[in-house]
Amino acid sequence: MTAHVVLSKLLPLVDRVPKDDDVKAGWTAFAIFVALAIAVALLGVSLVRHLRKAQANKDAGLFGDEPDAGSERRT
């Protein structure tokens, strides 16, 4: 037997559709979702701060380059 024949026989046994009473949205999942959203926002703020600090250090010539006096703020 080929693999797709075996899988077609096994899939209905494994992949059962849950009943409406089995799947419930809860406050715990919502709290986890909100916590993850806050964590991503904080990581984004931290990334922006570090990138600004690295750009300021690059402009000051701290990475072995000549100080770049012409670029005050690039967008």
C-alpha positions, -999 to 999 in steps of 0.1 A, spaced: 0 0 0 12 35 -7 15 61 19 -15 81 7 -38 51 9 -27 44 45 -31 81 55 -65 83 39 -76 54 61 -60 68 93 -70 104 89 -107 100 97 -98 82 129 -74 110 141 -90 142 127 -123 144 145 -143 177 145 -149 189 180 -184 195 193 -196 231 200 -193 225 237 -157 214 235 -143 246 221 -147 277 243 -130 310 243 -118 320 277 -104 349 296 -71 331 301 -64 330 264 -74 366 260 -51 376 288 -22 357 271 -30 374 238 -29 408 254 3 400 272 19 389 240 8 421 222 23 442 250 55 422 249 58 428 211 51 465 216 78 468 243 103 449 221 95 473 193 101 504 215 134 489 227 145 482 192 138 517 181 158 531 211 188 508 204 188 517 167 187 554 175 216 549 200 236 529 174 230 556 147 241 584 172 273 564 179 279 558 142 275 595 136 300 603 164 326 579 148 327 554 177 328 524 153 361 533 137 346 554 110 352 590 105 325 611 122 297 618 99 289 655 104 267 659 74 239 636 85 220 650 114 189 628 110 182 606 81 146 593 75 
